[in-house]
Amino acid sequence: MKKYFFYFLAVLLNFQFHTGLACSGYKLTIGDKTVLGSNEDAWRTTPHIWFEPSNKQNKYGAAFTGSRFDGANGYAPQSGMNEVGLAFERLASYHPLQKSESNKKPITNQTAFLKNILHHCKNVEEAQAMIDQYDRSTFIEDVFLYVDKDGKHLVVEPYSTTIGNEASYLISNFCPSITSKEKALELERYRNGVLFLNKIKDSTEDFYRKLSDTMHVCRNKIGDGTLLTSIWNLRDKTINLYFYHNYDSVIHFNLKDELLKGEHIYRIDKLFPTNTEFEKLKSYYTAKNNNIIALGLILLALLLSSIAIYFLISSFHKNHSPLQRIILIGTALINFILTIYLYILFSNPNIYYFAAPYTTDNSFLNKLSYLPNTLLILIIPMIYFNFETNKPNQSNHSFTLNTLCYFILLAIFYYWHLYTFL
């Protein structure tokens, strides 16, 4: 039994899908002007920009954007720029786990680590020297692009750092050291940027806006996608912000002026006119942004699996007919499959936002994407079997409770648009 338990646990862990959020970015140098453009594609609803002046601990003042709250550390940086013209952005990516070098320092605080790079480095060479001292396996799902005012860029992966000096450099959700150009072009946002730059290059603000727009994301399901576009001018130390893939409104910041105000923070959505799609995102609840829903999924999974175990045990009762045994065993099997699906919903937020059926490289998950449709079809015979098993003197409240769980699931599947025909 122990062997089967650990096998089942391994299967579940296999569904801990990469849940990092998609992003894209570019670095362009034209003449003496270098710009870093960053698209943060996230489902979080708390985008911020904040400014940290130089002090006894901070050699250089810097600005950061971010939307993920990291407790006592404040918001985790997604992109940023310091007052001497070093900027960066963070992108979700996949890299296979490797053995870490034992002589490297551990990173105990990701947020502080990322801030310290901008606070203490003036160019990509200094950033590389600092970063290479640390074991970056904690960033196994991330790739970073650093750019300095001289036009050089540094790509930081979990196990490598590479400096380049191309006039234009585009990146999205891949590690360049292990991804071919052909494979990278399969990513639509990256491909769109490459095609755009092949046609025209310019150094105007409107050109950078159009390039960011070209590489942004807006999905059909609920209109979600690029939460924040930030364009960092490393020569002039200015920042242009575009909110929630709306490129008609822009907020300008001058880094020097903002640092003179001292340490402060802005909530970005409050700086812009009301965005209808963002308001829709804020009112769209999932297990990842609502604790009540998360707890509800856990309770439903526990209840369905408990009923499944009870049905399996009951199927051996001698008073049951062959048909009743089939119904009990079949229902138990459905419950176990639903429990796995609820676990996947709990751990993989992508499913809530991408169109049904949600597809990945995992063939089993692709099949499970049709489970809501299957349950909708099965609910009719389940109601019939419920009446059959609840005849006088044969009360089976567990079957009624099980059917009620199915109705609850059908309702939330409808809310999350998980039926493939909708």
PAVO-73362 format. One record per residue (C-alpha): residue number from 1; x, y, z. Coordinates in steps of 0.2 Angstrom, whole numbers, m for minus. Layout:
  pos      u      v      w
  NUM      X      Y      Z
...
END
This chain:
  pos      u      v      w
    1      0      0      0
    2     14     12      4
    3     21      9    m14
    4      5     13    m22
    5      3     29    m11
    6     19     36    m16
    7     15     32    m34
    8     m1     41    m33
    9      8     56    m24
   10     20     56    m39
   11      6     57    m51
   12     m2     72    m42
   13     15     81    m41
   14     16     79    m60
   15      2     91    m61
   16     11    105    m52
   17     12    114    m69
   18     22    129    m72
   19     10    143    m66
   20     22    157    m70
   21     13    171    m80
   22     18    175    m98
   23     28    190   m102
   24     38    198   m116
   25     50    212   m118
   26     63    220   m129
   27     79    230   m129
   28     83    243   m143
   29     98    254   m145
   30     97    267   m159
   31    111    280   m158
   32    114    285   m140
   33     97    280   m135
   34     93    263   m126
   35     76    258   m121
   36     69    242   m112
   37     51    238   m115
   38     42    226   m103
   39     25    218   m105
   40     19    210    m88
   41      6    197    m92
   42     m3    193    m76
   43    m20    190    m68
   44    m16    199    m52
   45    m26    215    m49
   46    m13    225    m39
   47     m1    233    m51
   48     11    246    m42
   49     26    257    m46
   50     37    263    m32
   51     53    273    m30
   52     67    269    m18
   53     80    283    m16
   54     98    280    m12
   55    103    280      6
   56    115    271     18
   57    110    254     11
   58    106    259     m7
   59    120    265    m17
   60    109    270    m32
   61     90    275    m31
   62     79    265    m42
   63     61    263    m48
   64     52    246    m48
   65     35    239    m55
   66     27    224    m48
   67     10    216    m44
   68     13    202    m32
   69     13    206    m14
   70     28    198     m4
   71     23    201     14
   72     35    211     24
   73     46    213      8
   74     33    223      0
   75     29    220    m19
   76     41    208    m29
   77     49    218    m43
   78     44    213    m60
   79     54    227    m69
   80     64    242    m64
   81     78    255    m68
   82     90    264    m57
   83     97    281    m58
   84    113    277    m68
   85    103    268    m82
   86    103    249    m77
   87     86    241    m80
   88     79    224    m80
   89     63    214    m82
   90     58    196    m76
   91     49    184    m87
   92     42    166    m83
   93     51    152    m92
   94     55    134    m91
   95     72    127    m87
   96     76    109    m82
   97     82    107    m64
   98    101    104    m63
   99    113    101    m49
  100    117    117    m41
  101    135    123    m38
  102    140    120    m19
  103    151    135    m19
  104    137    148    m23
  105    129    159    m10
  106    110    155     m7
  107     97    167    m11
  108     86    168      5
  109     75    183     m1
  110     71    184    m19
  111     63    202    m18
  112     78    209     m8
  113     90    200    m20
  114     82    208    m36
  115     81    226    m28
  116    100    225    m22
  117    106    222    m40
  118     99    239    m45
  119    104    247    m29
  120    122    242    m31
  121    126    239    m50
  122    128    253    m63
  123    130    241    m79
  124    128    223    m85
  125    146    218    m81
  126    143    223    m62
  127    126    215    m62
  128    134    199    m69
  129    148    199    m57
  130    136    200    m42
  131    123    188    m49
  132    136    174    m53
  133    140    173    m34
  134    123    166    m30
  135    114    149    m33
  136     99    154    m44
  137     90    138    m43
  138     77    147    m33
  139     73    156    m50
  140     71    139    m59
  141     55    146    m67
  142     62    163    m72
  143     73    172    m85
  144     79    190    m83
  145     84    203    m95
  146     96    217    m89
  147    100    232   m100
  148    112    246    m97
  149    112    264   m104
  150    127    259   m116
  151    116    247   m125
  152    123    230   m118
  153    111    217   m111
  154    113    203    m99
  155    102    187   m100
  156    101    178    m83
  157     95    160    m82
  158     95    148    m68
  159    112    141    m72
  160    120    154    m84
  161    123    172    m88
  162    126    179   m105
  163    131    197   m110
  164    127    203   m128
  165    127    219   m137
  166    115    218   m152
  167    106    234   m156
  168     89    225   m154
  169     85    210   m143
  170     68    202   m140
  171     63    190   m127
  172     48    180   m121
  173     44    165   m111
  174     60    155   m115
  175     78    152   m109
  176     88    157   m124
  177    103    145   m120
  178     91    130   m122
  179     79    137   m135
  180     82    137   m154
  181     76    152   m164
  182     63    141   m173
  183     56    135   m156
  184     56    153   m149
  185     46    159   m165
  186     32    147   m160
  187     27    160   m146
  188     15    172   m154
  189     20    187   m145
  190     39    185   m148
  191     35    181   m167
  192     25    197   m168
  193     39    207   m161
  194     52    200   m173
  195     41    203   m188
  196     37    220   m183
  197     56    225   m181
  198     60    217   m198
  199     49    230   m206
  200     54    246   m196
  201     65    253   m183
  202     63    270   m175
  203     67    279   m159
  204     51    288   m155
  205     39    285   m141
  206     26    281   m153
  207     37    267   m161
  208     40    259   m144
  209     21    260   m140
  210     17    251   m156
  211     30    238   m153
  212     24    234   m135
  213      6    234   m142
  214     12    221   m155
  215     19    210   m142
  216      4    212   m129
  217     m9    198   m125
  218    m28    200   m124
  219    m37    183   m122
  220    m54    181   m128
  221    m61    172   m113
  222    m63    187   m101
  223    m52    199   m110
  224    m37    196    m98
  225    m19    197   m103
  226     m5    211   m102
  227     m8    219    m85
  228      6    232    m87
  229     17    239   m101
  230     32    249    m95
  231     45    257   m106
  232     61    262    m98
  233     72    275   m107
  234     89    272   m100
  235     97    288   m107
  236     84    301   m101
  237     79    290    m85
  238     60    292    m90
  239     46    279    m88
  240     31    277    m99
  241     17    266    m92
  242      2    258   m101
  243    m11    249    m91
  244    m20    233    m95
  245    m17    232   m114
  246    m24    249   m117
  247    m12    259   m127
  248    m22    275   m129
  249    m18    282   m111
  250      0    284   m105
  251      7    290    m88
  252     25    298    m89
  253     37    297    m74
  254     54    306    m73
  255     65    295    m61
  256     75    309    m55
  257     60    320    m50
  258     52    305    m42
  259     67    300    m31
  260     68    318    m25
  261     51    315    m17
  262     58    301     m6
  263     52    283     m5
  264     34    282    m11
  265     22    270    m21
  266      8    272    m33
  267     m6    260    m37
  268     m6    260    m55
  269    m24    256    m59
  270    m29    271    m49
  271    m18    283    m61
  272    m28    278    m76
  273    m46    280    m82
  274    m58    266    m78
  275    m54    250    m88
  276    m69    240    m92
  277    m59    224    m95
  278    m49    226    m79
  279    m65    229    m69
  280    m71    212    m76
  281    m55    204    m71
  282    m57    210    m53
  283    m74    203    m52
  284    m68    186    m59
  285    m65    174    m44
  286    m55    158    m44
  287    m47    147    m32
  288    m31    157    m34
  289    m38    174    m29
  290    m52    169    m17
  291    m49    160     m1
  292    m67    154      1
  293    m67    146    m17
  294    m51    138    m13
  295    m58    131      3
  296    m73    126     m6
  297    m63    116    m19
  298    m53    107     m5
  299    m69    102      4
  300    m78     96    m12
  301    m62     86    m16
  302    m62     78      2
  303    m81     75      1
  304    m80     67    m16
  305    m66     56    m12
  306    m73     51      5
  307    m90     46     m4
  308    m80     36    m17
  309    m71     26     m3
  310    m88     23      5
  311    m95     17    m11
  312    m81      5    m15
  313    m83     m3      2
  314   m102     m4      0
  315   m100    m12    m17
  316    m95    m28     m8
  317   m111    m29      2
  318   m120    m45     m2
  319   m137    m37     m3
  320   m132    m27    m18
  321   m137    m33    m35
  322   m124    m33    m49
  323   m131    m17    m57
  324   m130     m8    m40
  325   m112    m14    m38
  326   m108     m7    m55
  327   m116     10    m51
  328   m107     11    m35
  329    m90      7    m42
  330    m93     18    m57
  331    m98     32    m46
  332    m82     30    m35
  333    m71     30    m51
  334    m79     46    m57
  335    m77     54    m40
  336    m58     50    m40
  337    m56     57    m57
  338    m66     73    m51
  339    m54     74    m36
  340    m39     74    m47
  341    m47     88    m58
  342    m51     98    m43
  343    m33     97    m38
  344    m27    103    m55
  345    m39    117    m54
  346    m32    122    m37
  347    m14    121    m43
  348    m15    128    m61
  349    m23    145    m63
  350    m21    144    m82
  351    m36    134    m84
  352    m47    148    m77
  353    m42    160    m91
  354    m38    150   m107
  355    m52    144   m118
  356    m59    127   m116
  357    m53    114   m119
  358    m37    119   m110
  359    m23    111   m119
  360     m4    108   m114
  361      9     95   m118
  362      1     84   m105
  363    m11     72   m114
  364    m19     66    m98
  365    m24     84    m94
  366    m30     87   m111
  367    m42     73   m109
  368    m47     79    m92
  369    m52     96   m100
  370    m68     87   m107
  371    m73     81    m89
  372    m85     96    m86
  373    m94     90   m103
  374    m94     72    m97
  375   m101     77    m80
  376   m115     87    m88
  377   m120     72    m98
  378   m119     60    m83
  379   m130     70    m71
  380   m146     64    m80
  381   m143     45    m76
  382   m136     50    m59
  383   m152     58    m54
  384   m161     42    m60
  385   m149     31    m50
  386   m152     42    m35
  387   m170     38    m36
  388   m167     20    m38
  389   m156     18    m23
  390   m168     29    m12
  391   m183     17    m13
  392   m192     14      3
  393   m182      5     16
  394   m166      7      6
  395   m162     25     10
  396   m145     30      4
  397   m141     48      8
  398   m123     47      3
  399   m129     46    m15
  400   m140     61    m13
  401   m126     71     m6
  402   m115     65    m20
  403   m127     71    m33
  404   m128     88    m24
  405   m109     89    m26
  406   m111     86    m44
  407   m123    100    m46
  408   m112    112    m37
  409    m97    107    m48
  410   m108    110    m64
  411   m112    127    m58
  412    m94    132    m55
  413    m89    124    m71
  414   m101    135    m80
  415    m95    151    m71
  416    m77    147    m76
  417    m83    143    m94
  418    m75    126    m94
  419    m88    118   m105
  420    m81    116   m123
  421    m97    121   m131
  422    m99    138   m123
END
